Amino acid sequence: MRAIELDLLHPAGRGSRLGPWLLIVGALGALAGVSYQRHLEHEVQARESQLSELRGMASRSAPALSALQSDTPEVRDQIKKANAVLQQINVPWGELFAAVESAENSDVALLAVQPDARSRTLLVGGEARDLPAALAYLGRLERTGRLRDVVLMTHEVKAKAPGQPVAFTLSAAWQESQ
């Protein structure tokens, strides 16, 4: 058997020359990764502050404009129009439509949603498989907590349509969130 000679002081081969370079490249890659992570953290913080600012702006309601004694009739008319626009802007549209959508199920199909910001009412037109499904939908709308006084205005059984669905129109008033 032949003796094995080990020389641990002078390693030979290509791997020993690449080792320090691979260590340097790995360290630079780790530094680049840490730098990129910090950049992303700062960007996330900036986006979160923008989001909180936008949420604050969305939750604020714009005050109504008032006319002065010295205003001309044209200016008063413009102020009325601006107040109508402000009234439309101040409606919590997202919450309102979320309440309507949360009450839906497969037995009811909505065909029209007509909100009236001035009177804070909502007209909903749709079709249901049958009258009990339409009435159950009314109950679910009332239980959302955002709508009150949900009333079935009209209903009609479509006898000629397959399955004889019920077309309905309902009215509801929406509540402001506390």
mmCIF file of the C-alpha atoms, coordinates in Angstrom:
data_MODEL
# 
_entry.id   MODEL 
# 
loop_
_atom_site.group_PDB 
_atom_site.id 
_atom_site.type_symbol 
_atom_site.label_atom_id 
_atom_site.label_alt_id 
_atom_site.label_comp_id 
_atom_site.label_asym_id 
_atom_site.label_entity_id 
_atom_site.label_seq_id 
_atom_site.pdbx_PDB_ins_code 
_atom_site.Cartn_x 
_atom_site.Cartn_y 
_atom_site.Cartn_z 
_atom_site.occupancy 
_atom_site.B_iso_or_equiv 
_atom_site.pdbx_formal_charge 
_atom_site.auth_seq_id 
_atom_site.auth_comp_id 
_atom_site.auth_asym_id 
_atom_site.auth_atom_id 
_atom_site.pdbx_PDB_model_num 
ATOM 1   C CA . MET A 1 1   ? 0.000   0.000  0.000   1.00 0.00 ? 1   MET A CA 1 
ATOM 2   C CA . ARG A 1 2   ? 1.236   3.437  -0.844  1.00 0.00 ? 2   ARG A CA 1 
ATOM 3   C CA . ALA A 1 3   ? 1.474   6.211  1.748   1.00 0.00 ? 3   ALA A CA 1 
ATOM 4   C CA . ILE A 1 4   ? -0.652  9.335  1.345   1.00 0.00 ? 4   ILE A CA 1 
ATOM 5   C CA . GLU A 1 5   ? 1.137   12.632 1.663   1.00 0.00 ? 5   GLU A CA 1 
ATOM 6   C CA . LEU A 1 6   ? -0.879  15.575 2.951   1.00 0.00 ? 6   LEU A CA 1 
ATOM 7   C CA . ASP A 1 7   ? 0.509   19.087 2.660   1.00 0.00 ? 7   ASP A CA 1 
ATOM 8   C CA . LEU A 1 8   ? -1.861  21.353 4.586   1.00 0.00 ? 8   LEU A CA 1 
ATOM 9   C CA . LEU A 1 9   ? 0.374   24.403 4.424   1.00 0.00 ? 9   LEU A CA 1 
ATOM 10  C CA . HIS A 1 10  ? 0.407   24.759 0.642   1.00 0.00 ? 10  HIS A CA 1 
ATOM 11  C CA . PRO A 1 11  ? -2.938  23.793 -0.826  1.00 0.00 ? 11  PRO A CA 1 
ATOM 12  C CA . ALA A 1 12  ? -2.833  23.189 -4.523  1.00 0.00 ? 12  ALA A CA 1 
ATOM 13  C CA . GLY A 1 13  ? -5.527  23.433 -7.146  1.00 0.00 ? 13  GLY A CA 1 
ATOM 14  C CA . ARG A 1 14  ? -7.764  25.972 -8.706  1.00 0.00 ? 14  ARG A CA 1 
ATOM 15  C CA . GLY A 1 15  ? -10.295 26.152 -5.855  1.00 0.00 ? 15  GLY A CA 1 
ATOM 16  C CA . SER A 1 16  ? -7.809  27.687 -3.497  1.00 0.00 ? 16  SER A CA 1 
ATOM 17  C CA . ARG A 1 17  ? -7.236  30.663 -5.813  1.00 0.00 ? 17  ARG A CA 1 
ATOM 18  C CA . LEU A 1 18  ? -10.959 31.357 -6.394  1.00 0.00 ? 18  LEU A CA 1 
ATOM 19  C CA . GLY A 1 19  ? -11.903 31.167 -2.730  1.00 0.00 ? 19  GLY A CA 1 
ATOM 20  C CA . PRO A 1 20  ? -10.988 34.749 -1.732  1.00 0.00 ? 20  PRO A CA 1 
ATOM 21  C CA . TRP A 1 21  ? -12.631 36.153 -4.870  1.00 0.00 ? 21  TRP A CA 1 
ATOM 22  C CA . LEU A 1 22  ? -15.821 34.229 -4.213  1.00 0.00 ? 22  LEU A CA 1 
ATOM 23  C CA . LEU A 1 23  ? -15.815 35.504 -0.639  1.00 0.00 ? 23  LEU A CA 1 
ATOM 24  C CA . ILE A 1 24  ? -15.490 39.111 -1.857  1.00 0.00 ? 24  ILE A CA 1 
ATOM 25  C CA . VAL A 1 25  ? -18.252 38.670 -4.463  1.00 0.00 ? 25  VAL A CA 1 
ATOM 26  C CA . GLY A 1 26  ? -20.517 37.075 -1.843  1.00 0.00 ? 26  GLY A CA 1 
ATOM 27  C CA . ALA A 1 27  ? -19.888 39.911 0.622   1.00 0.00 ? 27  ALA A CA 1 
ATOM 28  C CA . LEU A 1 28  ? -20.625 42.524 -2.063  1.00 0.00 ? 28  LEU A CA 1 
ATOM 29  C CA . GLY A 1 29  ? -23.834 40.677 -2.981  1.00 0.00 ? 29  GLY A CA 1 
ATOM 30  C CA . ALA A 1 30  ? -24.926 40.612 0.659   1.00 0.00 ? 30  ALA A CA 1 
ATOM 31  C CA . LEU A 1 31  ? -24.232 44.360 0.976   1.00 0.00 ? 31  LEU A CA 1 
ATOM 32  C CA . ALA A 1 32  ? -26.224 45.051 -2.186  1.00 0.00 ? 32  ALA A CA 1 
ATOM 33  C CA . GLY A 1 33  ? -29.117 42.964 -0.822  1.00 0.00 ? 33  GLY A CA 1 
ATOM 34  C CA . VAL A 1 34  ? -29.131 44.822 2.489   1.00 0.00 ? 34  VAL A CA 1 
ATOM 35  C CA . SER A 1 35  ? -28.976 48.166 0.679   1.00 0.00 ? 35  SER A CA 1 
ATOM 36  C CA . TYR A 1 36  ? -31.907 47.196 -1.566  1.00 0.00 ? 36  TYR A CA 1 
ATOM 37  C CA . GLN A 1 37  ? -33.924 46.000 1.440   1.00 0.00 ? 37  GLN A CA 1 
ATOM 38  C CA . ARG A 1 38  ? -33.435 49.356 3.175   1.00 0.00 ? 38  ARG A CA 1 
ATOM 39  C CA . HIS A 1 39  ? -34.456 51.163 -0.007  1.00 0.00 ? 39  HIS A CA 1 
ATOM 40  C CA . LEU A 1 40  ? -37.646 49.086 -0.158  1.00 0.00 ? 40  LEU A CA 1 
ATOM 41  C CA . GLU A 1 41  ? -38.380 49.730 3.537   1.00 0.00 ? 41  GLU A CA 1 
ATOM 42  C CA . HIS A 1 42  ? -38.142 53.490 2.962   1.00 0.00 ? 42  HIS A CA 1 
ATOM 43  C CA . GLU A 1 43  ? -40.384 53.218 -0.096  1.00 0.00 ? 43  GLU A CA 1 
ATOM 44  C CA . VAL A 1 44  ? -42.965 51.187 1.840   1.00 0.00 ? 44  VAL A CA 1 
ATOM 45  C CA . GLN A 1 45  ? -42.959 53.782 4.639   1.00 0.00 ? 45  GLN A CA 1 
ATOM 46  C CA . ALA A 1 46  ? -43.464 56.575 2.106   1.00 0.00 ? 46  ALA A CA 1 
ATOM 47  C CA . ARG A 1 47  ? -46.359 54.708 0.451   1.00 0.00 ? 47  ARG A CA 1 
ATOM 48  C CA . GLU A 1 48  ? -47.962 53.982 3.822   1.00 0.00 ? 48  GLU A CA 1 
ATOM 49  C CA . SER A 1 49  ? -47.804 57.652 4.789   1.00 0.00 ? 49  SER A CA 1 
ATOM 50  C CA . GLN A 1 50  ? -49.357 58.597 1.429   1.00 0.00 ? 50  GLN A CA 1 
ATOM 51  C CA . LEU A 1 51  ? -52.080 56.011 1.967   1.00 0.00 ? 51  LEU A CA 1 
ATOM 52  C CA . SER A 1 52  ? -52.892 57.281 5.453   1.00 0.00 ? 52  SER A CA 1 
ATOM 53  C CA . GLU A 1 53  ? -52.998 60.843 4.111   1.00 0.00 ? 53  GLU A CA 1 
ATOM 54  C CA . LEU A 1 54  ? -55.371 59.795 1.312   1.00 0.00 ? 54  LEU A CA 1 
ATOM 55  C CA . ARG A 1 55  ? -57.572 57.891 3.760   1.00 0.00 ? 55  ARG A CA 1 
ATOM 56  C CA . GLY A 1 56  ? -57.725 60.993 5.924   1.00 0.00 ? 56  GLY A CA 1 
ATOM 57  C CA . MET A 1 57  ? -58.685 63.092 2.916   1.00 0.00 ? 57  MET A CA 1 
ATOM 58  C CA . ALA A 1 58  ? -61.360 60.593 1.916   1.00 0.00 ? 58  ALA A CA 1 
ATOM 59  C CA . SER A 1 59  ? -62.914 60.555 5.368   1.00 0.00 ? 59  SER A CA 1 
ATOM 60  C CA . ARG A 1 60  ? -63.117 64.336 5.609   1.00 0.00 ? 60  ARG A CA 1 
ATOM 61  C CA . SER A 1 61  ? -66.247 66.004 4.375   1.00 0.00 ? 61  SER A CA 1 
ATOM 62  C CA . ALA A 1 62  ? -66.057 69.282 2.552   1.00 0.00 ? 62  ALA A CA 1 
ATOM 63  C CA . PRO A 1 63  ? -67.982 72.123 4.141   1.00 0.00 ? 63  PRO A CA 1 
ATOM 64  C CA . ALA A 1 64  ? -70.858 73.728 2.288   1.00 0.00 ? 64  ALA A CA 1 
ATOM 65  C CA . LEU A 1 65  ? -70.364 77.165 0.802   1.00 0.00 ? 65  LEU A CA 1 
ATOM 66  C CA . SER A 1 66  ? -72.524 80.059 1.907   1.00 0.00 ? 66  SER A CA 1 
ATOM 67  C CA . ALA A 1 67  ? -73.625 83.081 -0.071  1.00 0.00 ? 67  ALA A CA 1 
ATOM 68  C CA . LEU A 1 68  ? -72.991 86.624 1.070   1.00 0.00 ? 68  LEU A CA 1 
ATOM 69  C CA . GLN A 1 69  ? -75.472 89.498 0.971   1.00 0.00 ? 69  GLN A CA 1 
ATOM 70  C CA . SER A 1 70  ? -73.348 91.278 -1.618  1.00 0.00 ? 70  SER A CA 1 
ATOM 71  C CA . ASP A 1 71  ? -73.236 88.321 -4.036  1.00 0.00 ? 71  ASP A CA 1 
ATOM 72  C CA . THR A 1 72  ? -74.933 88.633 -7.410  1.00 0.00 ? 72  THR A CA 1 
ATOM 73  C CA . PRO A 1 73  ? -77.636 86.160 -8.472  1.00 0.00 ? 73  PRO A CA 1 
ATOM 74  C CA . GLU A 1 74  ? -75.145 84.488 -10.798 1.00 0.00 ? 74  GLU A CA 1 
ATOM 75  C CA . VAL A 1 75  ? -72.703 83.936 -7.942  1.00 0.00 ? 75  VAL A CA 1 
ATOM 76  C CA . ARG A 1 76  ? -75.485 82.576 -5.731  1.00 0.00 ? 76  ARG A CA 1 
ATOM 77  C CA . ASP A 1 77  ? -76.441 80.147 -8.504  1.00 0.00 ? 77  ASP A CA 1 
ATOM 78  C CA . GLN A 1 78  ? -72.807 79.044 -8.803  1.00 0.00 ? 78  GLN A CA 1 
ATOM 79  C CA . ILE A 1 79  ? -72.654 78.512 -5.020  1.00 0.00 ? 79  ILE A CA 1 
ATOM 80  C CA . LYS A 1 80  ? -75.788 76.330 -5.174  1.00 0.00 ? 80  LYS A CA 1 
ATOM 81  C CA . LYS A 1 81  ? -74.218 74.233 -7.911  1.00 0.00 ? 81  LYS A CA 1 
ATOM 82  C CA . ALA A 1 82  ? -70.954 73.940 -5.971  1.00 0.00 ? 82  ALA A CA 1 
ATOM 83  C CA . ASN A 1 83  ? -72.862 72.834 -2.851  1.00 0.00 ? 83  ASN A CA 1 
ATOM 84  C CA . ALA A 1 84  ? -74.651 70.168 -4.906  1.00 0.00 ? 84  ALA A CA 1 
ATOM 85  C CA . VAL A 1 85  ? -71.277 68.868 -6.090  1.00 0.00 ? 85  VAL A CA 1 
ATOM 86  C CA . LEU A 1 86  ? -69.916 68.923 -2.518  1.00 0.00 ? 86  LEU A CA 1 
ATOM 87  C CA . GLN A 1 87  ? -72.954 66.976 -1.368  1.00 0.00 ? 87  GLN A CA 1 
ATOM 88  C CA . GLN A 1 88  ? -72.227 64.311 -4.010  1.00 0.00 ? 88  GLN A CA 1 
ATOM 89  C CA . ILE A 1 89  ? -68.554 64.170 -3.016  1.00 0.00 ? 89  ILE A CA 1 
ATOM 90  C CA . ASN A 1 90  ? -69.348 63.761 0.674   1.00 0.00 ? 90  ASN A CA 1 
ATOM 91  C CA . VAL A 1 91  ? -71.360 60.571 0.114   1.00 0.00 ? 91  VAL A CA 1 
ATOM 92  C CA . PRO A 1 92  ? -69.514 57.472 1.398   1.00 0.00 ? 92  PRO A CA 1 
ATOM 93  C CA . TRP A 1 93  ? -69.784 55.738 -1.978  1.00 0.00 ? 93  TRP A CA 1 
ATOM 94  C CA . GLY A 1 94  ? -67.415 52.887 -1.151  1.00 0.00 ? 94  GLY A CA 1 
ATOM 95  C CA . GLU A 1 95  ? -69.233 51.931 2.044   1.00 0.00 ? 95  GLU A CA 1 
ATOM 96  C CA . LEU A 1 96  ? -72.613 52.285 0.353   1.00 0.00 ? 96  LEU A CA 1 
ATOM 97  C CA . PHE A 1 97  ? -71.798 50.012 -2.568  1.00 0.00 ? 97  PHE A CA 1 
ATOM 98  C CA . ALA A 1 98  ? -69.968 47.566 -0.288  1.00 0.00 ? 98  ALA A CA 1 
ATOM 99  C CA . ALA A 1 99  ? -73.181 47.229 1.765   1.00 0.00 ? 99  ALA A CA 1 
ATOM 100 C CA . VAL A 1 100 ? -75.222 46.555 -1.392  1.00 0.00 ? 100 VAL A CA 1 
ATOM 101 C CA . GLU A 1 101 ? -72.695 44.012 -2.679  1.00 0.00 ? 101 GLU A CA 1 
ATOM 102 C CA . SER A 1 102 ? -72.381 42.224 0.662   1.00 0.00 ? 102 SER A CA 1 
ATOM 103 C CA . ALA A 1 103 ? -76.092 41.388 0.643   1.00 0.00 ? 103 ALA A CA 1 
ATOM 104 C CA . GLU A 1 104 ? -76.021 39.713 -2.790  1.00 0.00 ? 104 GLU A CA 1 
ATOM 105 C CA . ASN A 1 105 ? -76.235 35.981 -3.370  1.00 0.00 ? 105 ASN A CA 1 
ATOM 106 C CA . SER A 1 106 ? -76.788 33.671 -6.324  1.00 0.00 ? 106 SER A CA 1 
ATOM 107 C CA . ASP A 1 107 ? -80.600 33.997 -6.148  1.00 0.00 ? 107 ASP A CA 1 
ATOM 108 C CA . VAL A 1 108 ? -80.533 37.758 -6.805  1.00 0.00 ? 108 VAL A CA 1 
ATOM 109 C CA . ALA A 1 109 ? -79.096 39.714 -9.727  1.00 0.00 ? 109 ALA A CA 1 
ATOM 110 C CA . LEU A 1 110 ? -78.845 43.488 -9.465  1.00 0.00 ? 110 LEU A CA 1 
ATOM 111 C CA . LEU A 1 111 ? -79.702 45.401 -12.610 1.00 0.00 ? 111 LEU A CA 1 
ATOM 112 C CA . ALA A 1 112 ? -79.588 49.021 -11.393 1.00 0.00 ? 112 ALA A CA 1 
ATOM 113 C CA . VAL A 1 113 ? -78.381 50.970 -8.369  1.00 0.00 ? 113 VAL A CA 1 
ATOM 114 C CA . GLN A 1 114 ? -79.446 54.623 -8.278  1.00 0.00 ? 114 GLN A CA 1 
ATOM 115 C CA . PRO A 1 115 ? -78.279 56.621 -5.244  1.00 0.00 ? 115 PRO A CA 1 
ATOM 116 C CA . ASP A 1 116 ? -79.703 60.075 -4.543  1.00 0.00 ? 116 ASP A CA 1 
ATOM 117 C CA . ALA A 1 117 ? -77.216 62.073 -2.484  1.00 0.00 ? 117 ALA A CA 1 
ATOM 118 C CA . ARG A 1 118 ? -79.655 64.886 -1.788  1.00 0.00 ? 118 ARG A CA 1 
ATOM 119 C CA . SER A 1 119 ? -82.262 62.714 -0.062  1.00 0.00 ? 119 SER A CA 1 
ATOM 120 C CA . ARG A 1 120 ? -79.769 60.016 1.061   1.00 0.00 ? 120 ARG A CA 1 
ATOM 121 C CA . THR A 1 121 ? -81.870 57.314 -0.561  1.00 0.00 ? 121 THR A CA 1 
ATOM 122 C CA . LEU A 1 122 ? -81.036 54.438 -2.819  1.00 0.00 ? 122 LEU A CA 1 
ATOM 123 C CA . LEU A 1 123 ? -83.157 52.744 -5.492  1.00 0.00 ? 123 LEU A CA 1 
ATOM 124 C CA . VAL A 1 124 ? -82.134 49.212 -6.414  1.00 0.00 ? 124 VAL A CA 1 
ATOM 125 C CA . GLY A 1 125 ? -83.571 47.281 -9.332  1.00 0.00 ? 125 GLY A CA 1 
ATOM 126 C CA . GLY A 1 126 ? -82.983 43.597 -9.809  1.00 0.00 ? 126 GLY A CA 1 
ATOM 127 C CA . GLU A 1 127 ? -84.291 40.117 -10.472 1.00 0.00 ? 127 GLU A CA 1 
ATOM 128 C CA . ALA A 1 128 ? -84.665 37.218 -8.065  1.00 0.00 ? 128 ALA A CA 1 
ATOM 129 C CA . ARG A 1 129 ? -85.500 33.556 -8.617  1.00 0.00 ? 129 ARG A CA 1 
ATOM 130 C CA . ASP A 1 130 ? -88.717 34.010 -6.677  1.00 0.00 ? 130 ASP A CA 1 
ATOM 131 C CA . LEU A 1 131 ? -90.438 36.413 -4.293  1.00 0.00 ? 131 LEU A CA 1 
ATOM 132 C CA . PRO A 1 132 ? -89.017 34.822 -1.104  1.00 0.00 ? 132 PRO A CA 1 
ATOM 133 C CA . ALA A 1 133 ? -85.482 35.306 -2.501  1.00 0.00 ? 133 ALA A CA 1 
ATOM 134 C CA . ALA A 1 134 ? -86.240 38.998 -3.165  1.00 0.00 ? 134 ALA A CA 1 
ATOM 135 C CA . LEU A 1 135 ? -87.631 39.433 0.360   1.00 0.00 ? 135 LEU A CA 1 
ATOM 136 C CA . ALA A 1 136 ? -84.600 37.660 1.844   1.00 0.00 ? 136 ALA A CA 1 
ATOM 137 C CA . TYR A 1 137 ? -82.408 40.110 -0.069  1.00 0.00 ? 137 TYR A CA 1 
ATOM 138 C CA . LEU A 1 138 ? -84.308 43.013 1.507   1.00 0.00 ? 138 LEU A CA 1 
ATOM 139 C CA . GLY A 1 139 ? -83.666 41.551 4.949   1.00 0.00 ? 139 GLY A CA 1 
ATOM 140 C CA . ARG A 1 140 ? -79.941 41.135 4.224   1.00 0.00 ? 140 ARG A CA 1 
ATOM 141 C CA . LEU A 1 141 ? -79.736 44.750 3.065   1.00 0.00 ? 141 LEU A CA 1 
ATOM 142 C CA . GLU A 1 142 ? -81.321 45.963 6.283   1.00 0.00 ? 142 GLU A CA 1 
ATOM 143 C CA . ARG A 1 143 ? -78.918 43.835 8.362   1.00 0.00 ? 143 ARG A CA 1 
ATOM 144 C CA . THR A 1 144 ? -75.835 45.428 6.756   1.00 0.00 ? 144 THR A CA 1 
ATOM 145 C CA . GLY A 1 145 ? -76.174 48.314 9.204   1.00 0.00 ? 145 GLY A CA 1 
ATOM 146 C CA . ARG A 1 146 ? -75.553 50.904 6.487   1.00 0.00 ? 146 ARG A CA 1 
ATOM 147 C CA . LEU A 1 147 ? -79.078 50.848 5.051   1.00 0.00 ? 147 LEU A CA 1 
ATOM 148 C CA . ARG A 1 148 ? -82.363 51.387 6.860   1.00 0.00 ? 148 ARG A CA 1 
ATOM 149 C CA . ASP A 1 149 ? -86.033 51.609 5.906   1.00 0.00 ? 149 ASP A CA 1 
ATOM 150 C CA . VAL A 1 150 ? -85.584 49.062 3.112   1.00 0.00 ? 150 VAL A CA 1 
ATOM 151 C CA . VAL A 1 151 ? -88.930 48.848 1.306   1.00 0.00 ? 151 VAL A CA 1 
ATOM 152 C CA . LEU A 1 152 ? -90.069 46.774 -1.657  1.00 0.00 ? 152 LEU A CA 1 
ATOM 153 C CA . MET A 1 153 ? -91.490 49.365 -4.073  1.00 0.00 ? 153 MET A CA 1 
ATOM 154 C CA . THR A 1 154 ? -92.583 47.099 -6.948  1.00 0.00 ? 154 THR A CA 1 
ATOM 155 C CA . HIS A 1 155 ? -92.353 43.473 -7.962  1.00 0.00 ? 155 HIS A CA 1 
ATOM 156 C CA . GLU A 1 156 ? -93.492 41.589 -11.026 1.00 0.00 ? 156 GLU A CA 1 
ATOM 157 C CA . VAL A 1 157 ? -93.388 37.880 -11.812 1.00 0.00 ? 157 VAL A CA 1 
ATOM 158 C CA . LYS A 1 158 ? -92.119 37.411 -15.367 1.00 0.00 ? 158 LYS A CA 1 
ATOM 159 C CA . ALA A 1 159 ? -94.390 34.536 -16.343 1.00 0.00 ? 159 ALA A CA 1 
ATOM 160 C CA . LYS A 1 160 ? -93.032 34.229 -19.889 1.00 0.00 ? 160 LYS A CA 1 
ATOM 161 C CA . ALA A 1 161 ? -89.383 34.034 -18.826 1.00 0.00 ? 161 ALA A CA 1 
ATOM 162 C CA . PRO A 1 162 ? -87.832 30.633 -18.054 1.00 0.00 ? 162 PRO A CA 1 
ATOM 163 C CA . GLY A 1 163 ? -88.037 29.901 -14.332 1.00 0.00 ? 163 GLY A CA 1 
ATOM 164 C CA . GLN A 1 164 ? -90.465 32.814 -13.841 1.00 0.00 ? 164 GLN A CA 1 
ATOM 165 C CA . PRO A 1 165 ? -88.085 35.237 -12.102 1.00 0.00 ? 165 PRO A CA 1 
ATOM 166 C CA . VAL A 1 166 ? -89.343 38.186 -10.087 1.00 0.00 ? 166 VAL A CA 1 
ATOM 167 C CA . ALA A 1 167 ? -88.291 41.676 -11.177 1.00 0.00 ? 167 ALA A CA 1 
ATOM 168 C CA . PHE A 1 168 ? -88.244 44.056 -8.237  1.00 0.00 ? 168 PHE A CA 1 
ATOM 169 C CA . THR A 1 169 ? -87.440 47.613 -7.242  1.00 0.00 ? 169 THR A CA 1 
ATOM 170 C CA . LEU A 1 170 ? -86.620 48.552 -3.682  1.00 0.00 ? 170 LEU A CA 1 
ATOM 171 C CA . SER A 1 171 ? -85.899 51.760 -1.866  1.00 0.00 ? 171 SER A CA 1 
ATOM 172 C CA . ALA A 1 172 ? -83.609 52.296 1.117   1.00 0.00 ? 172 ALA A CA 1 
ATOM 173 C CA . ALA A 1 173 ? -82.154 55.165 3.099   1.00 0.00 ? 173 ALA A CA 1 
ATOM 174 C CA . TRP A 1 174 ? -78.520 55.056 4.081   1.00 0.00 ? 174 TRP A CA 1 
ATOM 175 C CA . GLN A 1 175 ? -77.106 55.935 7.453   1.00 0.00 ? 175 GLN A CA 1 
ATOM 176 C CA . GLU A 1 176 ? -73.991 57.944 8.034   1.00 0.00 ? 176 GLU A CA 1 
ATOM 177 C CA . SER A 1 177 ? -71.215 56.004 9.750   1.00 0.00 ? 177 SER A CA 1 
ATOM 178 C CA . GLN A 1 178 ? -70.494 56.946 13.344  1.00 0.00 ? 178 GLN A CA 1 
# 
